[in-house]
Amino acid sequence: MSDPSPGGVATRDLRIEPLTPEAFAPFGTVIAAGADGTPFGPQDAQLEFGTGTPRFYIMRIPGRGLTVSGITRHRACTQTLASVGGLPWVLAVAPPEGLDDPSAEPALDAIRAFAIPGDLAVMLYRGSWHAGPLFEGAERSFFNLELADTNTADHQTCHLNRRDAAALRLVA
């Protein structure tokens, strides 16, 4: 960890890992293109929406860089993300532990970061912590599948900068 900044937040480097289904398994599913007509199976997103209304939309977000000071989870549904333009991006994640505990938060050391190729999508399990999509540069658009009220009724954030006086700098 680096020396604390004047605001008292230390920056810690976190290596960005290549995305593989095995490495991502504690957090969700990696979704790759398959032949049309392939039967539903473990290679597909196992979506969970409960009794809510699914929402599929394209979100446009500015480049936020590759530093994480907070991480969020949605306990009521899965979430699926993919790049609209086929550009690579990064996602920081932590496992969905304490799903039934609204005060549970991930350990700083449990957070991992993955490089998501532009031709893949990821589905996050209910309660998987995540920060991103992250990338450097201009704004980009992403496909997002979650519940209609996820951002208002099911949005728990752990502020690492407040809780741990730390931020994670994602590095290749």
OpenMM code with the backbone's topology and positions (N, CA, C; nanometers):
from openmm import Vec3, app, unit

residues = "MET SER ASP PRO SER PRO GLY GLY VAL ALA THR ARG ASP LEU ARG ILE GLU PRO LEU THR PRO GLU ALA PHE ALA PRO PHE GLY THR VAL ILE ALA ALA GLY ALA ASP GLY THR PRO PHE GLY PRO GLN ASP ALA GLN LEU GLU PHE GLY THR GLY THR PRO ARG PHE TYR ILE MET ARG ILE PRO GLY ARG GLY LEU THR VAL SER GLY ILE THR ARG HIS ARG ALA CYS THR GLN THR LEU ALA SER VAL GLY GLY LEU PRO TRP VAL LEU ALA VAL ALA PRO PRO GLU GLY LEU ASP ASP PRO SER ALA GLU PRO ALA LEU ASP ALA ILE ARG ALA PHE ALA ILE PRO GLY ASP LEU ALA VAL MET LEU TYR ARG GLY SER TRP HIS ALA GLY PRO LEU PHE GLU GLY ALA GLU ARG SER PHE PHE ASN LEU GLU LEU ALA ASP THR ASN THR ALA ASP HIS GLN THR CYS HIS LEU ASN ARG ARG ASP ALA ALA ALA LEU ARG LEU VAL ALA".split()
positions = [
    Vec3(0.0850, -0.1172, 0.0000),
    Vec3(0.0000, 0.0000, 0.0000),
    Vec3(0.0898, 0.1237, 0.0000),
    Vec3(0.0467, 0.2263, -0.0699),
    Vec3(0.1243, 0.3491, -0.0748),
    Vec3(0.0970, 0.4327, 0.0495),
    Vec3(0.1749, 0.5387, 0.0632),
    Vec3(0.1512, 0.6302, 0.1747),
    Vec3(0.0154, 0.6960, 0.1571),
    Vec3(-0.0515, 0.7238, 0.2684),
    Vec3(-0.1823, 0.7896, 0.2571),
    Vec3(-0.1693, 0.9253, 0.1886),
    Vec3(-0.2721, 0.9577, 0.1110),
    Vec3(-0.2782, 1.0882, 0.0479),
    Vec3(-0.3130, 1.1906, 0.1554),
    Vec3(-0.3108, 1.3193, 0.1201),
    Vec3(-0.3474, 1.4210, 0.2197),
    Vec3(-0.4860, 1.3970, 0.2790),
    Vec3(-0.5773, 1.3305, 0.2048),
    Vec3(-0.7106, 1.3011, 0.2558),
    Vec3(-0.7138, 1.1776, 0.3431),
    Vec3(-0.5987, 1.1129, 0.3645),
    Vec3(-0.5916, 0.9974, 0.4511),
    Vec3(-0.6252, 0.8655, 0.3837),
    Vec3(-0.6390, 0.8623, 0.2509),
    Vec3(-0.6716, 0.7397, 0.1792),
    Vec3(-0.5455, 0.6858, 0.1129),
    Vec3(-0.5103, 0.5613, 0.1447),
    Vec3(-0.3944, 0.4965, 0.0843),
    Vec3(-0.4379, 0.4232, -0.0422),
    Vec3(-0.3537, 0.4242, -0.1419),
    Vec3(-0.3835, 0.3547, -0.2667),
    Vec3(-0.3043, 0.2247, -0.2709),
    Vec3(-0.3751, 0.1188, -0.3015),
    Vec3(-0.3162, -0.0148, -0.3070),
    Vec3(-0.3318, -0.0682, -0.4486),
    Vec3(-0.2258, -0.1242, -0.5066),
    Vec3(-0.2340, -0.1810, -0.6402),
    Vec3(-0.3025, -0.3166, -0.6358),
    Vec3(-0.3902, -0.3399, -0.7335),
    Vec3(-0.4572, -0.4683, -0.7488),
    Vec3(-0.4405, -0.5104, -0.8944),
    Vec3(-0.3796, -0.6266, -0.9151),
    Vec3(-0.3549, -0.6778, -1.0507),
    Vec3(-0.4855, -0.7117, -1.1210),
    Vec3(-0.4951, -0.6722, -1.2468),
    Vec3(-0.6081, -0.7097, -1.3315),
    Vec3(-0.5759, -0.8466, -1.3898),
    Vec3(-0.6665, -0.9414, -1.3676),
    Vec3(-0.6474, -1.0785, -1.4135),
    Vec3(-0.7173, -1.0999, -1.5478),
    Vec3(-0.6665, -1.1953, -1.6264),
    Vec3(-0.7413, -1.2324, -1.7470),
    Vec3(-0.8712, -1.3018, -1.7064),
    Vec3(-0.9745, -1.2825, -1.7845),
    Vec3(-1.1045, -1.3418, -1.7548),
    Vec3(-1.1092, -1.4853, -1.8062),
    Vec3(-1.1377, -1.5779, -1.7150),
    Vec3(-1.1672, -1.7163, -1.7530),
    Vec3(-1.2912, -1.7580, -1.6759),
    Vec3(-1.3683, -1.8521, -1.7287),
    Vec3(-1.4861, -1.8986, -1.6552),
    Vec3(-1.4502, -1.9531, -1.5172),
    Vec3(-1.3370, -2.0211, -1.5051),
    Vec3(-1.2966, -2.0781, -1.3768),
    Vec3(-1.2603, -1.9698, -1.2757),
    Vec3(-1.1850, -1.8701, -1.3181),
    Vec3(-1.1441, -1.7634, -1.2268),
    Vec3(-1.2630, -1.6772, -1.1846),
    Vec3(-1.3602, -1.6613, -1.2736),
    Vec3(-1.4753, -1.5745, -1.2466),
    Vec3(-1.5876, -1.6485, -1.1741),
    Vec3(-1.5798, -1.7806, -1.1628),
    Vec3(-1.6869, -1.8638, -1.1071),
    Vec3(-1.7370, -1.8209, -0.9687),
    Vec3(-1.6525, -1.7713, -0.8767),
    Vec3(-1.7062, -1.7292, -0.7463),
    Vec3(-1.7990, -1.6071, -0.7539),
    Vec3(-1.7978, -1.5361, -0.8660),
    Vec3(-1.8702, -1.4094, -0.8787),
    Vec3(-1.9859, -1.4164, -0.9775),
    Vec3(-1.9758, -1.5080, -1.0748),
    Vec3(-2.0790, -1.5176, -1.1770),
    Vec3(-2.0351, -1.6042, -1.2931),
    Vec3(-2.0950, -1.5767, -1.4078),
    Vec3(-2.0760, -1.6567, -1.5284),
    Vec3(-2.0172, -1.5715, -1.6394),
    Vec3(-1.9222, -1.6277, -1.7139),
    Vec3(-1.8703, -1.5654, -1.8350),
    Vec3(-1.9552, -1.6167, -1.9507),
    Vec3(-2.0036, -1.5257, -2.0327),
    Vec3(-2.0928, -1.5620, -2.1419),
    Vec3(-2.0237, -1.5316, -2.2747),
    Vec3(-2.0021, -1.6374, -2.3521),
    Vec3(-1.9389, -1.6254, -2.4835),
    Vec3(-2.0423, -1.6542, -2.5914),
    Vec3(-2.0141, -1.6107, -2.7115),
    Vec3(-2.1026, -1.6388, -2.8238),
    Vec3(-2.1075, -1.7886, -2.8487),
    Vec3(-2.2237, -1.8354, -2.8854),
    Vec3(-2.2427, -1.9755, -2.9199),
    Vec3(-2.3241, -1.9857, -3.0467),
    Vec3(-2.3257, -2.1029, -3.1036),
    Vec3(-2.4018, -2.1249, -3.2261),
    Vec3(-2.5511, -2.1082, -3.1999),
    Vec3(-2.6206, -2.0503, -3.2940),
    Vec3(-2.7650, -2.0361, -3.2834),
    Vec3(-2.8278, -2.1747, -3.2690),
    Vec3(-2.9230, -2.1873, -3.1795),
    Vec3(-2.9903, -2.3142, -3.1586),
    Vec3(-2.9270, -2.4021, -3.0529),
    Vec3(-2.8145, -2.3568, -2.9943),
    Vec3(-2.7524, -2.4338, -2.8866),
    Vec3(-2.8483, -2.4390, -2.7682),
    Vec3(-2.8745, -2.5585, -2.7143),
    Vec3(-2.9660, -2.5674, -2.5999),
    Vec3(-2.9127, -2.4927, -2.4774),
    Vec3(-3.0066, -2.4467, -2.3955),
    Vec3(-2.9724, -2.3791, -2.2702),
    Vec3(-2.8890, -2.4727, -2.1833),
    Vec3(-2.7838, -2.4165, -2.1196),
    Vec3(-2.6983, -2.4989, -2.0353),
    Vec3(-2.6120, -2.4148, -1.9445),
    Vec3(-2.5122, -2.4760, -1.8820),
    Vec3(-2.4290, -2.4053, -1.7845),
    Vec3(-2.3458, -2.2925, -1.8450),
    Vec3(-2.3304, -2.2907, -1.9754),
    Vec3(-2.2572, -2.1831, -2.0422),
    Vec3(-2.3399, -2.0545, -2.0505),
    Vec3(-2.4665, -2.0647, -2.0160),
    Vec3(-2.5568, -1.9498, -2.0239),
    Vec3(-2.5760, -1.8848, -1.8873),
    Vec3(-2.6200, -1.7605, -1.8889),
    Vec3(-2.6516, -1.6891, -1.7650),
    Vec3(-2.7712, -1.7551, -1.6980),
    Vec3(-2.7557, -1.7897, -1.5727),
    Vec3(-2.8648, -1.8462, -1.4930),
    Vec3(-2.9294, -1.7286, -1.4194),
    Vec3(-3.0181, -1.6599, -1.4860),
    Vec3(-3.0741, -1.5342, -1.4368),
    Vec3(-3.1708, -1.5555, -1.3213),
    Vec3(-3.1670, -1.4620, -1.2247),
    Vec3(-3.2591, -1.4619, -1.1108),
    Vec3(-3.3166, -1.3216, -1.0957),
    Vec3(-3.4479, -1.3111, -1.1139),
    Vec3(-3.5142, -1.1821, -1.1004),
    Vec3(-3.6238, -1.1829, -0.9952),
    Vec3(-3.6496, -1.2960, -0.9299),
    Vec3(-3.7555, -1.3010, -0.8296),
    Vec3(-3.8874, -1.2574, -0.8887),
    Vec3(-3.9561, -1.1701, -0.8185),
    Vec3(-4.0859, -1.1225, -0.8664),
    Vec3(-4.0764, -0.9842, -0.9300),
    Vec3(-3.9557, -0.9355, -0.9497),
    Vec3(-3.9384, -0.8025, -1.0068),
    Vec3(-3.9533, -0.8015, -1.1580),
    Vec3(-3.9519, -0.6828, -1.2128),
    Vec3(-3.9606, -0.6633, -1.3574),
    Vec3(-3.8202, -0.6498, -1.4142),
    Vec3(-3.7786, -0.7408, -1.5032),
    Vec3(-3.6465, -0.7272, -1.5640),
    Vec3(-3.6372, -0.6000, -1.6476),
    Vec3(-3.5192, -0.5420, -1.6463),
    Vec3(-3.4919, -0.4213, -1.7258),
    Vec3(-3.3654, -0.4459, -1.8061),
    Vec3(-3.3775, -0.4378, -1.9383),
    Vec3(-3.2624, -0.4465, -2.0266),
    Vec3(-3.2452, -0.3101, -2.0908),
    Vec3(-3.1283, -0.2513, -2.0727),
    Vec3(-3.1075, -0.1181, -2.1284),
    Vec3(-2.9608, -0.0983, -2.1648),
    Vec3(-2.9357, 0.0093, -2.2351),
    Vec3(-2.7998, 0.0477, -2.2704),
    Vec3(-2.7640, 0.1676, -2.1850),
    Vec3(-2.6612, 0.1507, -2.1034),
    Vec3(-2.6192, 0.2623, -2.0180),
    Vec3(-2.4928, 0.3248, -2.0773),
    Vec3(-2.4904, 0.4553, -2.0790),
    Vec3(-2.3751, 0.5316, -2.1275),
    Vec3(-2.3051, 0.5874, -2.0051),
    Vec3(-2.1774, 0.5543, -1.9907),
    Vec3(-2.1042, 0.6018, -1.8734),
    Vec3(-1.9727, 0.6655, -1.9162),
    Vec3(-1.9279, 0.7646, -1.8402),
    Vec3(-1.7993, 0.8277, -1.8706),
    Vec3(-1.6845, 0.7374, -1.8274),
    Vec3(-1.5683, 0.7570, -1.8887),
    Vec3(-1.4492, 0.6871, -1.8425),
    Vec3(-1.4195, 0.7309, -1.7003),
    Vec3(-1.4108, 0.6356, -1.6081),
    Vec3(-1.3886, 0.6672, -1.4666),
    Vec3(-1.2479, 0.6315, -1.4222),
    Vec3(-1.1667, 0.5846, -1.5158),
    Vec3(-1.0329, 0.5423, -1.4786),
    Vec3(-1.0365, 0.4050, -1.4140),
    Vec3(-0.9253, 0.3669, -1.3560),
    Vec3(-0.9103, 0.2320, -1.3013),
    Vec3(-0.8790, 0.2336, -1.1521),
    Vec3(-0.9417, 0.3251, -1.0793),
    Vec3(-0.9274, 0.3294, -0.9341),
    Vec3(-1.0639, 0.3051, -0.8705),
    Vec3(-1.0662, 0.2177, -0.7703),
    Vec3(-1.1906, 0.1790, -0.7040),
    Vec3(-1.1862, 0.2274, -0.5595),
    Vec3(-1.2827, 0.3102, -0.5214),
    Vec3(-1.2929, 0.3552, -0.3822),
    Vec3(-1.4211, 0.3063, -0.3161),
    Vec3(-1.5085, 0.2446, -0.3968),
    Vec3(-1.6309, 0.1858, -0.3451),
    Vec3(-1.6712, 0.0680, -0.4306),
    Vec3(-1.7489, -0.0224, -0.3721),
    Vec3(-1.7928, -0.1416, -0.4437),
    Vec3(-1.9379, -0.1677, -0.4036),
    Vec3(-2.0201, -0.2123, -0.4997),
    Vec3(-2.1644, -0.2197, -0.4833),
    Vec3(-2.2148, -0.3614, -0.5058),
    Vec3(-2.3291, -0.3921, -0.4447),
    Vec3(-2.3946, -0.5199, -0.4750),
    Vec3(-2.5458, -0.5004, -0.4834),
    Vec3(-2.6087, -0.5977, -0.5508),
    Vec3(-2.7540, -0.6037, -0.5633),
    Vec3(-2.7956, -0.7409, -0.5114),
    Vec3(-2.8696, -0.7438, -0.4020),
    Vec3(-2.9040, -0.8711, -0.3372),
    Vec3(-3.0281, -0.9369, -0.3952),
    Vec3(-3.1094, -0.8630, -0.4713),
    Vec3(-3.2369, -0.9171, -0.5180),
    Vec3(-3.2302, -0.9825, -0.6564),
    Vec3(-3.1236, -0.9579, -0.7320),
    Vec3(-3.1223, -1.0106, -0.8686),
    Vec3(-2.9798, -1.0289, -0.9194),
    Vec3(-2.9713, -1.1057, -1.0263),
    Vec3(-2.8462, -1.1145, -1.1005),
    Vec3(-2.8344, -0.9880, -1.1861),
    Vec3(-2.7146, -0.9640, -1.2378),
    Vec3(-2.6933, -0.8512, -1.3282),
    Vec3(-2.6007, -0.8985, -1.4386),
    Vec3(-2.6350, -0.8623, -1.5628),
    Vec3(-2.5544, -0.9018, -1.6777),
    Vec3(-2.5053, -0.7768, -1.7481),
    Vec3(-2.3750, -0.7744, -1.7793),
    Vec3(-2.3109, -0.6581, -1.8405),
    Vec3(-2.2299, -0.7007, -1.9632),
    Vec3(-2.2304, -0.6151, -2.0654),
    Vec3(-2.1498, -0.6378, -2.1856),
    Vec3(-2.1234, -0.5043, -2.2535),
    Vec3(-2.0124, -0.4959, -2.3227),
    Vec3(-1.9762, -0.3757, -2.3974),
    Vec3(-2.0591, -0.3671, -2.5253),
    Vec3(-2.1171, -0.2503, -2.5515),
    Vec3(-2.1930, -0.2315, -2.6747),
    Vec3(-2.0997, -0.2303, -2.7953),
    Vec3(-1.9875, -0.1640, -2.7872),
    Vec3(-1.8996, -0.1476, -2.9025),
    Vec3(-1.7921, -0.2528, -2.9174),
    Vec3(-1.7954, -0.3558, -2.8340),
    Vec3(-1.6940, -0.4600, -2.8451),
    Vec3(-1.5579, -0.4194, -2.7923),
    Vec3(-1.5537, -0.3143, -2.7103),
    Vec3(-1.4269, -0.2688, -2.6533),
    Vec3(-1.4019, -0.3386, -2.5195),
    Vec3(-1.2764, -0.3645, -2.4866),
    Vec3(-1.2465, -0.4277, -2.3577),
    Vec3(-1.2716, -0.3325, -2.2418),
    Vec3(-1.2961, -0.3897, -2.1254),
    Vec3(-1.3223, -0.3123, -2.0048),
    Vec3(-1.2785, -0.3928, -1.8845),
    Vec3(-1.2885, -0.3330, -1.7669),
    Vec3(-1.2424, -0.3964, -1.6437),
    Vec3(-1.3570, -0.3957, -1.5424),
    Vec3(-1.3632, -0.5029, -1.4623),
    Vec3(-1.4623, -0.5135, -1.3573),
    Vec3(-1.3936, -0.5626, -1.2310),
    Vec3(-1.4114, -0.4900, -1.1210),
    Vec3(-1.3632, -0.5357, -0.9899),
    Vec3(-1.4798, -0.6062, -0.9223),
    Vec3(-1.4528, -0.7196, -0.8576),
    Vec3(-1.5593, -0.7998, -0.7972),
    Vec3(-1.5147, -0.8591, -0.6637),
    Vec3(-1.6142, -0.8934, -0.5815),
    Vec3(-1.5920, -0.9687, -0.4576),
    Vec3(-1.7087, -1.0656, -0.4441),
    Vec3(-1.6877, -1.1784, -0.3755),
    Vec3(-1.7922, -1.2808, -0.3676),
    Vec3(-1.9172, -1.2345, -0.2933),
    Vec3(-2.0300, -1.2997, -0.3232),
    Vec3(-2.1580, -1.2629, -0.2620),
    Vec3(-2.1787, -1.3250, -0.1241),
    Vec3(-2.0865, -1.3034, -0.0343),
    Vec3(-2.1000, -1.3567, 0.1016),
    Vec3(-2.1938, -1.2678, 0.1829),
    Vec3(-2.2632, -1.3286, 0.2787),
    Vec3(-2.3549, -1.2523, 0.3632),
    Vec3(-2.4742, -1.2002, 0.2877),
    Vec3(-2.5232, -1.2785, 0.1938),
    Vec3(-2.6337, -1.2341, 0.1092),
    Vec3(-2.7574, -1.1945, 0.1894),
    Vec3(-2.7818, -1.2629, 0.2990),
    Vec3(-2.8995, -1.2323, 0.3812),
    Vec3(-2.8728, -1.1250, 0.4869),
    Vec3(-2.7517, -1.0729, 0.4904),
    Vec3(-2.7139, -0.9718, 0.5894),
    Vec3(-2.6953, -0.8371, 0.5201),
    Vec3(-2.7895, -0.7444, 0.5369),
    Vec3(-2.7769, -0.6158, 0.4684),
    Vec3(-2.6602, -0.5295, 0.5156),
    Vec3(-2.5963, -0.5683, 0.6260),
    Vec3(-2.4808, -0.4909, 0.6725),
    Vec3(-2.3482, -0.5565, 0.6344),
    Vec3(-2.3525, -0.6739, 0.5720),
    Vec3(-2.2291, -0.7427, 0.5326),
    Vec3(-2.1550, -0.6618, 0.4264),
    Vec3(-2.0240, -0.6635, 0.4352),
    Vec3(-1.9393, -0.5955, 0.3378),
    Vec3(-1.8202, -0.6846, 0.3062),
    Vec3(-1.7637, -0.6704, 0.1866),
    Vec3(-1.6526, -0.7574, 0.1489),
    Vec3(-1.5217, -0.7149, 0.2140),
    Vec3(-1.4357, -0.8115, 0.2396),
    Vec3(-1.3008, -0.7811, 0.2863),
    Vec3(-1.2231, -0.7187, 0.1708),
    Vec3(-1.1384, -0.6254, 0.2013),
    Vec3(-1.0571, -0.5602, 0.0988),
    Vec3(-0.9757, -0.6637, 0.0210),
    Vec3(-0.9225, -0.7631, 0.0903),
    Vec3(-0.8411, -0.8658, 0.0256),
    Vec3(-0.9215, -0.9642, -0.0583),
    Vec3(-1.0550, -0.9602, -0.0491),
    Vec3(-1.1395, -1.0496, -0.1284),
    Vec3(-1.1694, -0.9927, -0.2670),
    Vec3(-1.1341, -0.8684, -0.2907),
    Vec3(-1.1658, -0.8026, -0.4175),
    Vec3(-1.0639, -0.8426, -0.5235),
    Vec3(-1.1156, -0.8790, -0.6414),
    Vec3(-1.0325, -0.9128, -0.7563),
    Vec3(-1.0770, -0.8287, -0.8750),
    Vec3(-0.9913, -0.8159, -0.9736),
    Vec3(-1.0246, -0.7379, -1.0929),
    Vec3(-0.9987, -0.8230, -1.2165),
    Vec3(-1.0885, -0.8099, -1.3147),
    Vec3(-1.0780, -0.8883, -1.4372),
    Vec3(-1.0848, -0.7985, -1.5597),
    Vec3(-1.0042, -0.8330, -1.6603),
    Vec3(-1.0103, -0.7691, -1.7910),
    Vec3(-1.1164, -0.8432, -1.8715),
    Vec3(-1.2198, -0.7716, -1.9121),
    Vec3(-1.3300, -0.8323, -1.9857),
    Vec3(-1.3113, -0.8002, -2.1346),
    Vec3(-1.2848, -0.9015, -2.2169),
    Vec3(-1.2749, -0.8749, -2.3612),
    Vec3(-1.4084, -0.8244, -2.4151),
    Vec3(-1.4037, -0.7430, -2.5174),
    Vec3(-1.5242, -0.6818, -2.5715),
    Vec3(-1.6236, -0.7768, -2.6330),
    Vec3(-1.5825, -0.9009, -2.6611),
    Vec3(-1.6748, -0.9967, -2.7221),
    Vec3(-1.7353, -1.0937, -2.6212),
    Vec3(-1.7195, -1.0652, -2.4908),
    Vec3(-1.7775, -1.1479, -2.3858),
    Vec3(-1.8687, -1.0632, -2.2982),
    Vec3(-1.9629, -1.1300, -2.2332),
    Vec3(-2.0479, -1.0669, -2.1326),
    Vec3(-2.0243, -1.1393, -2.0013),
    Vec3(-2.0622, -1.0767, -1.8907),
    Vec3(-2.0560, -1.1432, -1.7610),
    Vec3(-2.1901, -1.1276, -1.6912),
    Vec3(-2.2296, -1.2328, -1.6210),
    Vec3(-2.3460, -1.2269, -1.5354),
    Vec3(-2.2967, -1.2383, -1.3923),
    Vec3(-2.3347, -1.1440, -1.3092),
    Vec3(-2.2983, -1.1448, -1.1673),
    Vec3(-2.4071, -1.2142, -1.0878),
    Vec3(-2.3678, -1.3039, -0.9978),
    Vec3(-2.4644, -1.3677, -0.9085),
    Vec3(-2.5315, -1.2622, -0.8221),
    Vec3(-2.6492, -1.2963, -0.7701),
    Vec3(-2.7131, -1.2096, -0.6717),
    Vec3(-2.6133, -1.1850, -0.5585),
    Vec3(-2.5943, -1.0600, -0.5222),
    Vec3(-2.5077, -1.0253, -0.4107),
    Vec3(-2.3604, -1.0146, -0.4419),
    Vec3(-2.3189, -1.0449, -0.5649),
    Vec3(-2.1768, -1.0261, -0.5989),
    Vec3(-2.1451, -0.8767, -0.5973),
    Vec3(-2.0397, -0.8431, -0.5276),
    Vec3(-1.9951, -0.7039, -0.5216),
    Vec3(-1.9260, -0.6701, -0.6526),
    Vec3(-1.9411, -0.5468, -0.6980),
    Vec3(-1.8773, -0.5074, -0.8236),
    Vec3(-1.8548, -0.3562, -0.8299),
    Vec3(-1.7492, -0.3214, -0.9003),
    Vec3(-1.7188, -0.1821, -0.9340),
    Vec3(-1.6871, -0.1821, -1.0824),
    Vec3(-1.7655, -0.1098, -1.1575),
    Vec3(-1.7462, -0.1060, -1.3012),
    Vec3(-1.8780, -0.1195, -1.3725),
    Vec3(-1.8705, -0.1143, -1.5019),
    Vec3(-1.7577, -0.1231, -1.5916),
    Vec3(-1.6599, -0.0061, -1.5742),
    Vec3(-1.5317, -0.0415, -1.5765),
    Vec3(-1.4243, 0.0565, -1.5645),
    Vec3(-1.3389, 0.0539, -1.6910),
    Vec3(-1.2922, 0.1706, -1.7296),
    Vec3(-1.2070, 0.1845, -1.8477),
    Vec3(-1.1499, 0.3245, -1.8446),
    Vec3(-1.0467, 0.3459, -1.9224),
    Vec3(-0.9890, 0.4795, -1.9352),
    Vec3(-1.0337, 0.5392, -2.0678),
    Vec3(-1.0436, 0.6697, -2.0732),
    Vec3(-1.0792, 0.7347, -2.1980),
    Vec3(-1.2212, 0.7872, -2.1975),
    Vec3(-1.2724, 0.8057, -2.3193),
    Vec3(-1.4032, 0.8680, -2.3398),
    Vec3(-1.5166, 0.7774, -2.2933),
    Vec3(-1.6367, 0.8342, -2.2941),
    Vec3(-1.7532, 0.7572, -2.2514),
    Vec3(-1.7760, 0.6388, -2.3438),
    Vec3(-1.8404, 0.5361, -2.2872),
    Vec3(-1.8755, 0.4156, -2.3612),
    Vec3(-2.0158, 0.3729, -2.3212),
    Vec3(-2.0696, 0.2821, -2.4003),
    Vec3(-2.2027, 0.2284, -2.3705),
    Vec3(-2.1923, 0.0795, -2.3395),
    Vec3(-2.2807, 0.0340, -2.2496),
    Vec3(-2.2820, -0.1050, -2.2052),
    Vec3(-2.4255, -0.1550, -2.1991),
    Vec3(-2.4437, -0.2814, -2.2379),
    Vec3(-2.5711, -0.3487, -2.2172),
    Vec3(-2.5796, -0.3847, -2.0698),
    Vec3(-2.6990, -0.3670, -2.0112),
    Vec3(-2.7191, -0.3965, -1.8701),
    Vec3(-2.8550, -0.4639, -1.8538),
    Vec3(-2.8565, -0.5791, -1.7883),
    Vec3(-2.9806, -0.6508, -1.7592),
    Vec3(-2.9878, -0.6703, -1.6089),
    Vec3(-3.0875, -0.6093, -1.5469),
    Vec3(-3.1085, -0.6161, -1.4027),
    Vec3(-3.2580, -0.5960, -1.3785),
    Vec3(-3.2987, -0.5576, -1.2598),
    Vec3(-3.4394, -0.5274, -1.2340),
    Vec3(-3.4682, -0.3792, -1.2594),
    Vec3(-3.5938, -0.3500, -1.2856),
    Vec3(-3.6334, -0.2123, -1.3137),
    Vec3(-3.5993, -0.1177, -1.1996),
    Vec3(-3.6025, -0.1672, -1.0745),
    Vec3(-3.5761, -0.0798, -0.9599),
    Vec3(-3.4420, -0.1072, -0.8911),
    Vec3(-3.3514, -0.1776, -0.9591),
    Vec3(-3.2235, -0.2128, -0.8972),
    Vec3(-3.1489, -0.0903, -0.8438),
    Vec3(-3.1448, 0.0144, -0.9216),
    Vec3(-3.0650, 0.1310, -0.8814),
    Vec3(-3.1280, 0.2146, -0.7713),
    Vec3(-3.2544, 0.1896, -0.7397),
    Vec3(-3.3181, 0.2648, -0.6318),
    Vec3(-3.3508, 0.1782, -0.5110),
    Vec3(-3.3865, 0.0515, -0.5317),
    Vec3(-3.4333, -0.0322, -0.4208),
    Vec3(-3.3358, -0.1421, -0.3792),
    Vec3(-3.2320, -0.1645, -0.4570),
    Vec3(-3.1422, -0.2771, -0.4302),
    Vec3(-2.9986, -0.2389, -0.4630),
    Vec3(-2.9494, -0.1400, -0.3942),
    Vec3(-2.8180, -0.0834, -0.4278),
    Vec3(-2.7420, -0.0575, -0.2986),
    Vec3(-2.6561, -0.1517, -0.2582),
    Vec3(-2.5779, -0.1385, -0.1356),
    Vec3(-2.4326, -0.1125, -0.1731),
    Vec3(-2.3757, -0.0068, -0.1211),
    Vec3(-2.2377, 0.0287, -0.1532),
    Vec3(-2.1510, 0.0237, -0.0291),
    Vec3(-2.0341, -0.0355, -0.0425),
    Vec3(-1.9309, -0.0353, 0.0604),
    Vec3(-1.8268, 0.0678, 0.0177),
    Vec3(-1.8092, 0.1701, 0.0982),
    Vec3(-1.7144, 0.2774, 0.0672),
    Vec3(-1.5779, 0.2401, 0.1256),
    Vec3(-1.4937, 0.1835, 0.0423),
    Vec3(-1.3604, 0.1405, 0.0866),
    Vec3(-1.2777, 0.2587, 0.1365),
    Vec3(-1.2956, 0.3734, 0.0716),
    Vec3(-1.2193, 0.4913, 0.1109),
    Vec3(-1.2542, 0.5371, 0.2521),
    Vec3(-1.3785, 0.5139, 0.2960),
    Vec3(-1.4190, 0.5500, 0.4330),
    Vec3(-1.3894, 0.4378, 0.5318),
    Vec3(-1.4284, 0.3156, 0.4951),
    Vec3(-1.4147, 0.2025, 0.5872),
    Vec3(-1.2684, 0.1633, 0.6098),
    Vec3(-1.1905, 0.1543, 0.5017),
    Vec3(-1.0529, 0.1069, 0.5099),
    Vec3(-0.9494, 0.2172, 0.4864),
    Vec3(-0.9957, 0.3386, 0.4634),
    Vec3(-0.9067, 0.4489, 0.4240),
    Vec3(-0.8176, 0.4038, 0.3083),
    Vec3(-0.8801, 0.3314, 0.2115),
    Vec3(-0.8047, 0.2747, 0.1007),
    Vec3(-0.8812, 0.2882, -0.0306),
    Vec3(-0.8043, 0.2901, -0.1363),
    Vec3(-0.8569, 0.2804, -0.2724),
    Vec3(-0.7714, 0.1791, -0.3459),
    Vec3(-0.8304, 0.1133, -0.4436),
    Vec3(-0.7579, 0.0131, -0.5218),
    Vec3(-0.7275, 0.0691, -0.6600),
    Vec3(-0.5993, 0.0674, -0.6960),
    Vec3(-0.5577, 0.1088, -0.8306),
    Vec3(-0.5408, -0.0201, -0.9110),
    Vec3(-0.6243, -0.0378, -1.0127),
    Vec3(-0.6213, -0.1595, -1.0934),
    Vec3(-0.5106, -0.1470, -1.1974),
    Vec3(-0.4190, -0.2430, -1.1953),
    Vec3(-0.3016, -0.2366, -1.2826),
    Vec3(-0.2865, -0.3659, -1.3619),
    Vec3(-0.2366, -0.3503, -1.4831),
    Vec3(-0.2142, -0.4673, -1.5720),
    Vec3(-0.0946, -0.5485, -1.5261),
] * unit.nanometer
topology = app.Topology()
chain = topology.addChain("A")
for resn in residues:
    res = topology.addResidue(resn, chain)
    for name in ("N", "CA", "C"):
        topology.addAtom(name, app.Element.getBySymbol(name[0]), res)
